């Protein structure tokens, strides 16, 4: 059902039909009794609610016809006497449900037939045919309106779904960027802190080794700055203008291991098998090892670590074990580091297992690579 306020179309249509009925009343001989003129004026007024109250509009039009018939013994033999009921019948079909519309058609046929009883009464079959055709046109209009409304609703749903997907994608991207920043900054800062402490301890008794520590700090800082510039450049630049340098992967593990060794951690890297990885799993594997080494340097008080990379059939296993303190905090995975590992692994159908013993700590990550 439409809004209760008449639209501009309703006002114009009612005004035109009222003017036509009044013109016929004044200029033709059909209205011998001037008392019929007020009926001509109000004949089309019910059409103002033809959208919001179509049955009421039809009932109002038919009431005017019956009043004219009962008061003056005949109905007007003029164009408006048929045009206005036809508009009301069309409105009933166009703006009502099927059952009320069918009832409205029956009421219109019966009412107009009874209102014109006389020796020259109407051909009921012809009247039914005319009103039926108008009613079918209104029904077709009704179905077209419903189809348009359905398509519009579906378009709104699709638009809302698209906005939701964009918001989810943006949230996922924010999470990815936060994870990347954490991995880069945490690893670099942890390495720098360890190297700075070592350099300070060695400054008096082994100046050469202290200088090496400061060189390692410089190298780590430069690498971190390079990665941060690349990430921020991707965020700042428009598509097609960002730096296309490859993301780190397993091929960069030796440099990562050297950085950890320069911090005083004895690291062994073992790779079993080989395989070409897609950029996503390759980056995830690198970040997992990077985060594991960061945690060892920050929390473990370890002297030795072993990294084992095992390529399987469509899988990749990453194990990082150390001989440090096994009861370190955050083993429940609540920390950002282990949480980030799990989020990265889940993106590639993987899992993360953490094993803590008094003699050491092991992180095992399994990824699906196909």
N, C-alpha and C positions, 0 to 999 in steps of 0.2 A: 504494500500500500504506500502511496506517495505521501509527501508532506502535506499538512492541512492547509497551507497557504496557497492560494491560486497563483499560478505562474503567469508570466507575461503572455504566453500563448493562450492560456485559459481566458485571460481578460480580453485579449484581442478577438478571439473566436466568439466569446459570448457577446461582446459589443457588436460585432458584425452581424450575427444572427438576430440580435435584438433590434438593430437598425433595420434589417430586412423585414422582420415581422411588423415593426411599427410603420414602415413605408407601405407595406401591403395594406395595413389597416387604414391608412390615411388616403391612399391614392386609388384604391380599387373599390368595387362595390361589394366585396365579400363581407365587409364589416358595416352592415346597415345600422346596427345599434352601437352608438358611441361608447356604451358601457363595456363593450368588448375590448376597447383600446388598452385599458390597464392589464388585461390578460395577455395581450400581445407584448406589452412591455416586460412582464415577468415570465413569459413563456421560456426564454432561454437562460434565465438567471440560475436555475439549478445546475447548469453546466459548469459554473464556477468551481464546483466540488467534484467534477467528473473524474479527476485523478485520485483524490483522497477518499471520496465516498461515492463510487460510481453507482451503486444500487440506489442510494438516496437521490442522486441526480436523475436517474431514470424514473424513480417514483415521483419526483417533483414534476418532471415533464408530463408524465401520464396523468397526474392529478390536474394539471392545467387543462389538458384535453377533456377530461371528464367533467370538470367544472363548466367548461365552455359548452359541452354537449348537453349537460343537465339544465344549464341556465338558459341557453338560447336555442336548444333543439337540434343543433347541428355543429359540426366542427368546420374549421376554415378550409375552404378549397383553395389553398395557396401553397406556394413552395415551402414556406417555413413550417407548415404543419407536418410536412414529411421530413424535411432536412433536420430539424431540431431533434425529433425522436431518433432518426438514424444516427446522429452524433452520439446520443445517449446510449444507444445499443452498442455502437462501436466501443465506447468508453467502458461499458460493463465487461465486454470480452477482453479488452486490452489491459484493464487494471484490476481485475478480480480473479480469484481462483476459478478453476474450471466449473465446479458445481454451482457457485453463485452466479457465474456468467451464464450457464445454461438456464438457470431459474430466471434470470433477467430477460433472456431471449423469449422464454415462454410467456412471461408477464407482458412483455411488449407486444407480442403477436395478439394475445387475447385482449389486452386493453385497447389496442388500436382497432381491432375488429369490432369490439362491442361499442366503442365510442362512435363508430360510423354506421350504426344500424339504420336502415331506411330502405326505401324502394330502390335507390341507386347505391346500395351498400357496397363495400369493397369486395374484391375477389380475394378471399382469404388465402387461397393457394399462392396467388401472385404476391400478396403482401408478405406471406411467410417466406417466399423465395427471395424477395428483396431484402427483408430484414435478416434472413439467414446468411445471405452473401455478405452483408455488412458485418454481421457477427463473426463470420469466418475470417474476414479481413482483420478484425480486431483481435481474434485469437492468434492469428499469425504474427501480428504486431507484438502481442504479449509474449509469445515464445521467443521472438527475436530479442526483445528486451531482456528476457531471462538469460538468453545465450550471451548477450553482450555483458550483462552483469556478472555471469559466471567467468567469462574470459577476463574481465577486469579484476575480479577477486583473485583469480589464479595468477594474474600478472603481479598483483600486490604481494601475494604469497611468495612468488619467485623472487621479487625484489627484496622482500624481507629475508628470505633464505640466502640470497646473494650477499646482503649486508652482514648477516650472521657469519657466513663463510669468510668474508673479508675481516671481520672482527676476530674470528678464531685464528685466521692466518696471521693477523697482526700480533695477536697474543703469542702465538707460537714463535713468530720471528723475534719478538722481544725476549722470550725465554731463551732462544738460541743465541741471541747477541749477548745476553747476560751471562750465559754459560761460557761463551767464547772469551768474554772479558775476564771472567773469573779464572779460567784456565790459564790465559796468557799472563795476567797480572799476578796471580797467586804464585805461579811457578817462578816468574822472574823475581818477584820480591823475596820469596823464600831462598832462592839461590844467592841473591845479592846479600841478604842478611847473613847467611852461612859464610859466604866468602869474606864479608866485612869482618865478622868475628874471627875467622881464621887469620886474615891479614893483620888484625890488631894483635892477635896472640903471637904471630911470627915476626912482627915488626922489629923487635929487639934482638931475638936470637937467630933469626934466619931471614934477613932482609930480602934476599933473592926470591925466596918462596912467598914472602909477603907481597912482593911486586907482582908475582904471578897471580895471586889472589885478586889484586886490584885490576889486573888486565882482564881476568874472568868476569869481574863485576862490570867492567866497561863493555865487554862483549855481550853479556847477558842483557844489560840495559839497552844496548843498541838493537838487539834482536827484538826485545819487547816493544821498543818504540816503533820499529819497522812494522811489526804485526798490528799494533794499535793504529798506526797511520793507514795501513791497508783496510782495516775494518771500518774505521771512521770515514775513509774515502768512499767505501761502498755505500755507506749510509748517506753521505753528503751528495755524491755525484748522481746525475740522472742516468737512466739505463743506457748502456752503450758507451758511457764515458768512464766507467769505473776501471780501476786497475784489474787486469785479467791475469795477474800472477797466480800460479797454482796454489791451492791450499796445501798445508803440510799433510804428509801421510807417512806410511811405514818406511819409505825410502829416506826420510829425515831422522829416523830413530838414532842412527849412529851419532849425529851431531847432538841430539838430546842426551844421549848417554855420556858423551864427552863432557857436556856441561855439568852433569851430575858428578862425574869423576873429578872434575876440576873443583867441585865443592867438597871433596874429601870422601865421597862415597865410592866404594869399590863395586862396580856394576858389571855384570856379565849379561851379554845379549845373545840369546840362542834362537835361531829361526829354523823351524822344521817345515820342509816343503816349500812350495812357492805357488803363487797365483796372482792374477791380475784382479785388483779390487776396484769397484766403482768408487767415485770420489767420496760418497757419503760414508760407507763403511771404513774406507781408508783414513778419512779425517777422524772418525770416531775412535779407531784403534790408536791413532797417534795421541789424541787427547786423553784417552784412558791411561796410557803409559805415562804421559806428562803429569796427569793428576796424581797417579800413584807415586811417582818419584817426588812430587811436591809434598805429599803427605809424609813420605819417609823422611825427607829433609826437615820438615817442620816438627814432626811429632815423635818419630820412632827412636831417636838416638841410636840408629843402626850404623853399622860399619860396612855391611855388604848387602847387595841386592842382586837378584837374578830375574831377568826378563825373558820369558819364553813365549815365542809366537809360533802357533801351530796352525798351518793351513790344512783344512779338511775339504771334503766334497761338499761345497756350498756353505761351509762354515769356517769360522775363524775363532780360535781360542787364544786369549791373552792372559798370561799369568805373571804376576809381579809379586815376588816373595822377598822378604828381608829378615834379618836376624835381630831386629830391634825389639823394643818393648811391645809385648803382645797385648797388653791391657790398655792400650792408648785410648783416649776418648774418641767418640764419634763412630765406634764400630757398629753401632746400631743403624747407621745409614742416615741419621738425622742431619748430619753436616752437609754443607753445600757441595763439597767435593764428591762424596759418595752418591748424593742425590743426583748430581749432574751426570755421574757415570751411569746410573740406572736410567735416567731420562734418555741419554744418548743411546744406550743399548736397546731400549724399548723401541726406538725409532727404526731399528733394523731387526726386530723380532728376537732380540737377545736377552740375556739374563746376567746378573751380577751376583757372585757369591763371595762372601768375606769369611775367612778362616783366621781366628785369632788363637794363638797358643802362647804359653809362657816363653817359648823359644823364638817366636817370630810372628809374622803377620803375612797373610797371602790374600791377594785380590785376584779372582778368576772371573773373566768376562768371556761369554760365548756370544758370537754374532752370527746372524744369517747373512750370507753374502750373495745369494742368488735370488 
